[in-house]
Amino acid sequence: MKKILNIHNFPGDFADAPSFQSPMKTLYLGHAAGSEKIYVNMDFVKPGYKSVKYHSHSRQEEFFLIMKGSGKVRFDDEIHEIREGDFISKTPGHFHQFINDSDEVLQILDCGLRIDRNEAITYPDEDKILVKGEGLVFDMEHRLRNWSSDPNTV
């Protein structure tokens, strides 16, 4: 499949906030172009806002390229300055979040593999785990203690 599209004339069906009234807008470039095994998104974060809640993926590897703007990335509880041209690769299990503390829109190219729909996403600031494809959210405060997957324990 081959599609040629332009980011400046992007179909609204493939954007989560086409009018950009919310703090963040995402264009699902890969989906719009017909990608099946990878995702490619363009995220736009307004000044004073965060890209997403601080989280990690159980199986998702991601790559981010700062296309425009500057700000910070919270990565495994460390804060790092980012600016246009910086790029980050993240393997599963690492926590991350982009923070736009500048006066201009932060534009991020976000790429990765389409993984099992049931991957777990952990939100440590809120003690929550999301099973993505099912939309199930679990509260870690009520986690089971002394549970084992071993069928031979009592």
N, C-alpha and C positions, 0 to 999 in steps of 0.2 A: 504494500500500500504506500502511495506517495501523495502527500498533501503539502502544498506550499501556502503558508499563512503568514501574516504579519502582526507583530505584537502591537502595532499602533492602530490596527483595524481588527481587533480581536473579537471573535464571536462571544456574546454575553452568556451563552449557554455553558461555557467552559470557564467561568469566573465565579468565585463565591461572593463577591461584592462588586458587581459590575459598575455601580455608580461611585464607589469608593467613599461612601458615607461613613463606613465603619473605620476603626483604627487600623485595620489591615485588610488588604485585598490580595487574593491569590489568583493568578492565571494558570490554568492547568494546560500548559503548552503541549506536553507529551500526549495527553488524553485527546486534545483537540486534533493533533496531527495523526492519531491512530496508533500510538505506541502501545505495545502489548506487554513487554517485559520490563520496561523501565518507566519511571515517572520523571518528568521534568516540569517544575513549577517556577513561576516568577512571583516572588512575594514582594509586596510594597507595604512598609510599615511607616505609619505617620509619626511625626515628631512627638515625643513624650509617651510613646506606647511600646508594648512588647509584642514579639511575633506570635508566640504561643505560650502556654503555661510551661514551666520548667519540667522537662520529662526525659525519659530514655525509652528506647525500643528494645525489645527482647531479641529481635532478629534483623532489624533494618539497618543497613549500612547507608550512610548519606554523605553527600558532597555539597558544599555551599560555596558560592562565589559572590563576593560583595561587588555588585555591578555599579552602584552609585551610593553616595552618602557615607556616613560614618556612624559609629555607635559603640556598643559593647556586646560581647557574647559571654554569657554565663555558661561555663563549661566545667562540669564536675566540681561545682562550688567554687571555682576561681573565675574572676572577672578579667577579661582581656579586651583591650581597645581593638576595634576593627575599622577599616576604611576601604575605600574603593580599591579593588585589585587584590585584596586579601582573599584567601580561600582556605577552607577547612574540610578535612575528611574525618568522618566519625564512624567508628565501628559500633556494633550493638553493645548495649549496656552502659554507654556514656550519656550523662545528662547534659542537656543543652537548652538554650533560650537566647534569642537575640533581643537587645534592648536599644531602642532608638532614643538617645538622650541628646540628639542634635536638633538643629533648626530646619533640616531638610528631610525629605522622604528617604528612607533606607530601602534600597532595592537589592534583593537577594535572589540569585539563581539557586534553586534547590533541586537536587537530582538524587535518584536512588533506584533500587530494584523494587519491583512490585513483589512483595513477600506475602506469605500465608495470611489470609484475612484474619486469622485468629491470633495474630501476634499480640503479646501483652505490652502495653505502654504504661510505665510507672510514673506517677506524679508525686514525688516525695514531699513537696511543700504542703500537699493536701492529704497525704497518706491514702492515695487512691491508685487502683490499677484498672485499666480499661482493656477489655478484650475487644479489639478494634472491629472486626467484622461482625461480631454479634451485638455490639453496642452495650455489652454488659460491663458495669462498673462495680468494683469491689472496694470496700472500705477496709484498709489494712489495720485499723484499730480493733477490728473484730476478728482478726486472724486466729486461726486455730493453734493452740500450743500443744506440743508433744505429739503431733500427728506424724505418721510415717506412711510412706507408700509401700512399705514391705508387707506383703500379705501374710507373713508368718509371725507378725508381732500381735500381741493381745491389746 
